[in-house]
Amino acid sequence: MGWLLLFGGIYIGGIVAAVASAFKMTKFGFIMKLAKGKKRWAFLLSLLLMAAVMAVLVLTIKAMNAVLVFLHLIVFWLLADLVNRIVRKKRGKATKRYYAGAIAIVFTAVYLCVGAYLDFHVFETKYLLATDKNVGHIRVVMIADSHVGTTFDGDGFAAHLEEIQKAEPDILVVAGDFVDDDTTKEDMIRSCEALGNVKTKYGIYLSFGNHDKGYMNSRGYSGNDVIAELEKNGVHVLHDEAVLIDGRFYVIGRKDRSEQQRGGKRKSMEELISGLDPSKYMIVIDHQPHDYDAQAASGVDLVLSGHTHGGQMFPANILEALFHADDRVYGHEKRDNTDFIVTSGISDWSIIFKTCTYSEYVIVNISENRRN
């Protein structure tokens, strides 16, 4: 219900923004000239123009992104008008042409084009971690939130993995939301095959996120089909289980917390590490960064998460941090002896803009402290 209210509010806001933009358009001289100076006709003409733009955007970048374009446009337009009013007051006269509207339109276009670039282009982010445990050196590469079908299809995912291969990972970790409701079966299969082609020293480990099982049951395959296809390609899918690797470190994959919302269960951190050797380095894959206190108290060494998309768009990143929707929105922090890393994801769900972060894959180099 909460998500329905949120997205319903966004769509209603987008419609209001489009109508308000149409009203603003009447301030342009060419609109009034076409309407022969009649304000009512100028508004109707502007409304038709905004409707046409909205239709083109919906057809090319989908409804959610079209709505976001208009929401940004009206905000920037209001700010431009405010600045224009201040300048006019200081100058004591108005400009002959309506520069504020032109500036708002151009700024919105540039701003969101940069946001699209930061979303579609995948950067590399590195972290260096030290431990007192006898682990030698481990290079972990993490990806999350590929949501295959949003910014790349199965072949595009394969191309990104070819780039990631150059990092020569010891293990590759996929921290959830590998696919979602909009991922076609063909792209799901191609993406599983692409993961299977990645060469690592110790294998590929994946834990589900909240989207991997799907919500709408309309994509033509189930979560079990995803698991079967992944395992067919040599990917280790972990559901509340731990694997000891090379006798040096554990990879612990948690069920996503959405399992509880679906009426299922997942193990607590205490249950997950019960019986494990605490002298071994412990890496936890947990899609949602939402259990930091329990994870720090358990004494695991590293927790890898995604889900937040780095806040995705300003000011959502600030609001998420302010209201503590998750324990962390992005980046690295240390609590007690546990390191936590949240990635902004290699792609995102539905939205094609990132205006407060960027798409990435993460390389975590873990080394033991050398004792003299």
C-alpha positions, 0 to 999 in steps of 0.5 A: 500500500505504501508503494502504491501511495508513493508512486500514485503521488509521483504520477499525480505530481507529474501531471500537475507539473505538466499542466503548470509547465503549460501555464508557464509556456504562455509567457513565451512570445512565440506562443502568444503570437501563435495564439494571436494574443489570446491567453486562453488559446495560448494556454490550450496551445501550450497544454497540447505542446506539453501533452505531445512532449509527454507522449513522446517521452512516455513512448521513448523512456517510459512513464516514470521517467517522463514524469520525472522530467516534468517534475524536474522541469517545474522545480527548475522553472520556479527557481528560474522565475524566482531568480528572474524576479530578484534580478528584475527588482534590482534592475527596475525593469523587465527583460524583453524576452522570457529568458527564465523559461529558456534557461529552465528548459535548457538546464533541465535537459542538461541536468537529466542528460548528465543523470542519464550518463551517470546511470548508463556508464558504469564506474569502478570503485575500490576499497582497501580493508585490513584484518588481523585474521590469517586470510592472506589477500582476497580480491572481492568484486561486488555487483548489485541491482543489475535489474536487467532490462533497465539500462542494459539487456542480457548482452549489455550485462555480458559486456559489463562483465567482460570489463569486470573480468579485467579486475581478476576477481578471486570471487564475484559477489552478486548482492541481489536484484539481479533481475526484476519483473521487467526482465524478459526470460531471454535476458534472464537466461543470457545474463545467467550465461554471462555470469557463468563465463566469468573466470574467478579463483573461488567462484561466483556467489549470489543472494536474492534481493527483493525483486529477484522472485518478482512481484507481478507473476507476469514475466513468464518465469519464477524465482526457482527458474532463476535459481535453476538457470544460475546453478546451471551456469555454475553460480552458487545461490546462497539462501541463509547459508555459509560456505567455507572457501579455501579454508580461509574465509566464509561467504554467508548469503542471507535471504532478503528481508522481504521474505518476511514481508512475503510471509516467509522467514530468514535466519538471524545473524546469530543463527547464521554464524552458529557453528562457524569458526570465528577465526576465519574471515566472514563475508556476508551478502545481505541485499538490504543494508538494514541489520547493522546492529545485529551484524556488528554484534555478531562479529562478522568481518564484512557485510556487502549490500545494494538496494538503495541505488546510492539514493538514486536522485537528489533529494531522495538520498538526503531524505533516505539518510534523514529518515533512516530508511536503511542503515546506510545509503551508500559507501563504507563505514565500520562499526566495532570490528565489522566493515559495511559497504553499500554499492549504488548498483550497476544499474537501477530499477525503472528510473534511468537517471542518477543525479546524486550518485553513479552506477558502479561495480565494487572491488574490495581488496582485503589484506591481513595486517602484517606482524613483525 
